[in-house]
Amino acid sequence: MLAAGTGNGFGTTAWWGFSPALNLQAMSLESSTEHLKLSQNGVPELNILLVGSIDARHILKTMSHMHRQPRRKINFYVLENNLEAVSRQLLFLNLALEPPDKMGLQEKSEIFLELMGNTLLRSQTAAYLQEKAALFIRYITDSDFQLANLPVLDFSALKFRERDQLEAIFQFWRNPEPQAFQIKQLWDLRLRQYLGTRYDSRRGVCDWDLTMKLHEHGAITINFHEFFHWRNTGVAFEMREATYDVPNKTLASGRLVRHKGEPIPARGYWGDITTGPYITFGIEAEDPSLLKTINGRPSKDAQEISLQNVTALLYELRYNTRYDPSVPSEEGKDDHLQGGGDCTVLCATTGLPVTEEVRVHFLPLDCLPELHHKVKYQQLFNLFFFSCSMVHYLKPNLSLVSAPKATLIVELTNFLPDLRKEQVSEFSSRVWLMLDSSLYKKPPVILMPTLHRETVPLLAAALQWT
């Protein structure tokens, strides 16, 4: 029996997004930015609510491209349905803002992709994770220390029990015992449960999902070799000739499972095993050379494109200028890596990330239905992003926290191969019905096409509240 259409491949805990990273400032409608309020220092203030964005990709890309847009202060408000997603976003944001004297650009990019999309890590990456887990525990338990060292983040809205749970997650990350999370066995167990009798034919199932599902929707840069390797092992990015053998504890989450009729808490891998982490950075690129084809086939695979895109993003975040690996380094701003291996250092004497005009506020889990009761959130948000797993929060009270002419972006299910074509189409129709009912009348619509091709849109639409 084919597993397609069951929905089980998506999992219950999302670890990465199912649409490419976006510069949300550039995606805002002009009418939305015309209604921005001024901050205390007279700078227009853009307030963005991210519902289920999962992996901080939109935050990082928007931050890195701030120098391309008019000067604005940006407040990101992050709402997730599980604390594991919150903890990973803290990890990615902290990693992206590591100073160059501590970590080189190439090493930072590789560690970023490893932690985001690999079930197994290099020992160096695992050591970095353990070190930062201890730091994050102090961030969560000592707000003054966190504000002094990473002021771009704001955890003040989180409840005390959520802080305690985050601390427990970081304690688990800090545990050096690999047997604490046996990801190889857990991954194989998920595959066997999902595929059933088709487990021995998983190579053919993988080929069908890639060719007939992902490629058909535009993810043509993902090749079969890397896709099947990820499907089989959970390892998506292997940039080094190194051993990847340490479990990635950031991919562990808990859920209640039934044992002898009784629900008991269990830690395991309950995430995606069908799409993979290539969609976020691996299928689109500003550099056209990355998307060239030779005899009808892409010249670069999704791993190469992901590495180049993440490297460019982190470089631009640091230096407020576009990354061009072919241009020689300039005085006082050297993008060349000195040394080799894991000891690479990005030499830099000037340039700081634009963090003084950015704040990332983490909201309590599942607080959106009650958000409109708090005065400070009423008519606040100029832009909304909803992931495909969180569209059930599109309710009438959303308009009460919306600023005039706000932009709404909704992620579709195009890149979920577990769903049949009619289910993908039905999801889009259901989103429109939810929007109609939540706004009481159909608003003006501006379709948001993909960046490099005119296939089915990755995003449903940007909508204007009246």
C-alpha positions, 0 to 999 in steps of 0.5 A, a space after each residue: 500500500 502506497 503511503 502517499 496521502 496519509 499525511 504521516 510523512 510530514 510528522 508532528 514536529 516540523 524542523 524546517 520550512 516548506 517554502 524558500 527563505 523570504 525577505 519579508 520587507 520586500 514581500 510587503 505590499 506598498 500599501 502596508 509600508 505606507 501605514 507604518 508608525 514611527 518608533 521613538 527615534 523617528 524611524 518607521 517601525 515594521 511589525 511582523 508576526 511569524 506563525 509557525 516559521 519554524 527555522 528563522 530563515 525568514 528572519 535571517 534573510 530579512 535582516 541580511 537584506 535590510 541594507 537594500 531597503 529603506 531604513 526601518 526598525 523591524 520587530 519580529 514576533 515568533 509564535 510556534 506550537 512547540 518549544 523545540 522550534 523556539 530553541 532551534 531558532 535561538 541556536 540559528 540566530 546565535 550562530 548567524 551572529 557569531 563574531 568573525 574572530 570566533 568562527 569563519 564564514 565557511 565554517 559557520 555556513 557549514 555548521 548552520 546547514 548541519 544543525 538545520 538538516 542533518 540527523 548526524 553531525 561531525 564531532 566539531 559541530 556536536 562540541 559547538 552545540 554542547 558549548 552553546 547549550 550551556 550558554 542558552 541555559 544562562 540566557 533563559 535563566 538570566 535575562 540581564 545576561 541575555 540582554 547584555 550578550 544577545 540583545 536582539 532576542 526578547 524572551 520576556 513574553 514566555 511563561 515561566 513553565 516554558 522557560 523551564 521546558 526550554 532549560 530542560 531542552 538545552 540540558 538534553 543538548 548538553 548531554 554528551 552521551 550519544 545513546 541518549 538519542 539513537 537517531 539512526 534507529 529512530 529514523 529507520 523506525 519512522 521509515 518502516 512505519 511510514 512505508 509499510 510493505 513498500 519499505 524494501 522498494 523505498 528507492 522507487 518510492 523516493 524516485 517517484 516522490 522526487 520526480 512527480 512531486 517535488 520536481 513538478 512543483 519547481 524543486 528541480 535542483 534536488 537530485 536523486 542521489 542527495 534526496 535518496 541519501 537523505 531519505 535513507 539516513 536523514 543526512 542532507 548536507 555533507 560538505 566535508 570529507 569527515 565522519 558524521 556520526 554524532 546524533 543531532 539532539 536538536 531534532 529530538 522532541 517529545 510526544 505522548 505515545 500509547 503503551 499498554 493502553 496508557 499514554 506515556 511521554 516519549 522522546 524521539 524523531 517525529 519530524 519530516 521524512 518525505 520532503 527534506 531540508 533542501 527547500 529552504 535554501 536549495 531551490 532558488 538563488 540570486 546568482 543565476 550561475 547556480 541555476 544553470 542547466 547542462 543538457 537539461 539538468 541543473 549544473 548544481 545540486 541543492 546542497 551546493 546551492 544551499 551552501 552558497 545561499 547561506 554563505 551569501 546570507 551570513 556574509 551580507 548580514 555581517 557586512 551589509 553588502 552583497 556577497 560576491 565570491 569572485 570579487 577580490 577582498 577590499 581593504 578593511 573587509 576581507 571575505 577570504 578565509 585564512 587558514 584551512 580546515 575547522 580553524 578558518 577565520 574570517 578577517 574583518 576590522 569593520 562592519 557589524 550586523 544591523 541588530 540594533 534596529 531588529 528585535 525578535 520577540 518570542 511569544 507563548 505557545 499557541 497564544 494567537 487566539 487570545 492575542 487580541 485581548 492585550 492592548 499592546 498587540 491590537 492593530 500592531 502587525 503590518 505583515 503576517 506569515 502563516 506556515 501550512 501547518 498553522 493555517 488553522 489560526 486564521 480566525 476573525 480575531 486576526 483582524 483585531 491585531 492587524 494594522 491598516 492594510 496589512 500584508 498576509 502571506 500563507 505557505 502552501 503545501 506544494 512541497 509535501 510529496 505525501 499529499 496527492 494533487 487533489 489534496 494540495 489543491 483542496 488545501 489552497 481552496 480551504 485557505 481561501 474559505 478560511 480567509 473569506 470567513 475570517 474577513 467576512 468579505 473577500 479582500 483584494 488579492 495580489 498573488 506572490 509568484 516564485 522568485 525564478 519561475 512561473 509555476 504554481 506559487 509557493 505562497 497563496 497570496 498577499 492580502 490586504 485588510 481594509 
